[in-house]
């Protein structure tokens, strides 16, 4: 495609206190092979207090493509909507501050979006640890494994262009927001999942491309993994207060599993014959996690990852499921 035929694009990056990551993220876009005059980069900052804003301001002085906008509400969907409303591009990109995009990321997304006429296109996440410790490396692997993330193809990968229910961040046609509305600002988490499901149910097409890839730096401690997974699980259920399409069925699998463990565990105390199938299921689950963890350690040639990966799977599943359970209980009592 000739340069004069290329559309203008807007990259929107919601941030808050990302002093250690924001410069790398911005640089990855600024060295893009996409024409400079057809790009704008909007940083929507939740009133950072750690020096993030100073870095962005300094970069914006050197490069007039970079614009800083305040997000006084400090909520991600608000930031995304502020960015969209301030944008002038025909295609809208989103990025997290913890992401680094390859130089051909924008050009590939635009080419695929135009050729496919899809409403949203995206690529596969290559999850990297923020800290290169055994636990950090193991968590990154867990977040890229089918046992860890289920049917999230943007994490596990695809071999050909595939229609999906969501992609990470995404490259959207600008008119999508005029057609189906903006991100739901009542959703503290999972606002992108909800918007993409709304887009799909409105007849839109979302395509994941294997040749589009980028790095994402995952949390590298069990505590951070627990808090993030618990919050994601909570908002899968809690979000149903504010939207008719907050999640897909795959998002409630951890909730069903944790509910099974709790309910059958209690029943087995008083009903002895329930203990056998209950223990069988737990044994199969542990065996599955051990096999997956062993596969990770053998593939990377690092036996030290076996136990950290095993624990990482458990933390991810249980935290997500308990978060969803909390969301359900709050809904039940709120409606009671």
TAZI-V874216 format. One record per run of one state. SS is the DSSP state (hx for helix, st for strand, lp for the rest). FROM is the first residue (numbers start at 1). TO is the last residue. If there is no record, write none. Layout:
BEGIN
((SS | FROM | TO) (SS | FROM | TO))
END
This chain:
BEGIN
((lp | 1 | 2) (hx | 3 | 5) (lp | 6 | 8) (st | 9 | 15) (lp | 16 | 21) (hx | 22 | 30) (lp | 31 | 35) (hx | 36 | 38) (st | 39 | 45) (lp | 46 | 51) (hx | 52 | 62) (lp | 63 | 65) (st | 66 | 70) (lp | 71 | 75) (hx | 76 | 86) (lp | 87 | 90) (st | 91 | 96) (lp | 97 | 98) (st | 99 | 101) (lp | 102 | 104) (hx | 105 | 116) (lp | 117 | 119) (st | 120 | 129) (lp | 130 | 133) (hx | 134 | 142) (lp | 143 | 145) (hx | 146 | 149) (lp | 150 | 152) (hx | 153 | 156) (lp | 157 | 161) (st | 162 | 163) (lp | 164 | 170) (st | 171 | 173) (lp | 174 | 174) (hx | 175 | 180) (lp | 181 | 190) (hx | 191 | 201) (lp | 202 | 205) (st | 206 | 218) (lp | 219 | 221) (hx | 222 | 241) (lp | 242 | 248) (hx | 249 | 270) (lp | 271 | 273) (hx | 274 | 300) (lp | 301 | 304) (hx | 305 | 335) (lp | 336 | 336))
END
